[in-house]
Amino acid sequence: MPGLIELENIVLTPHIASATEGTRNKMAEMAANNVNAVLAGEAPINLVE
């Protein structure tokens, strides 16, 4: 990205898309669903192998 930072017509910002209340609520819901799945003897919904 060295070329982008040198442009005068661009603003670079950190990724903050997950900082919304809705996204945080979905993350909590997903975590709870994964815990429930494991307690029921199932694999977590978004298991990465």
C-alpha positions as a printed Julia matrix, in Angstrom:
49×3 Matrix{Float64}:
   0.0     0.0    0.0
   2.86    2.45  -0.22
   1.28    3.99  -3.32
  -2.11    4.61  -1.72
  -0.78    6.44   1.32
   0.97    8.95  -0.91
  -2.21   10.03  -2.72
  -3.76   13.33  -1.63
  -7.33   12.28  -2.54
  -7.55    9.19  -0.33
  -8.15    8.63   3.36
  -7.03    5.34   4.9
  -8.84    4.2    8.05
  -8.69    1.03  10.16
 -11.35   -1.64   9.69
 -14.13   -0.85  12.18
 -17.13   -2.61  10.61
 -17.51   -4.99  13.55
 -17.88   -2.14  16.02
 -21.63   -1.75  15.47
 -24.17   -2.77  18.1
 -25.9    -5.1   15.62
 -22.68   -6.88  14.73
 -21.71   -7.31  18.37
 -25.16   -8.73  19.13
 -24.81  -11.24  16.27
 -21.36  -12.23  17.55
 -22.79  -12.89  21.02
 -25.66  -14.88  19.52
 -23.24  -16.96  17.45
 -21.1   -17.69  20.52
 -24.16  -18.76  22.51
 -25.34  -20.99  19.66
 -21.9   -22.63  19.51
 -21.92  -23.27  23.27
 -25.4   -24.78  23.05
 -24.33  -27.0   20.14
 -21.29  -28.31  22.02
 -23.34  -28.94  25.17
 -25.79  -30.92  23.03
 -22.93  -33.08  21.73
 -22.89  -31.41  18.31
 -20.14  -29.59  16.46
 -20.07  -25.8   16.7
 -21.88  -24.15  13.81
 -18.79  -22.43  12.41
 -16.12  -24.97  13.3
 -12.85  -24.48  11.42
 -10.88  -27.67  10.91
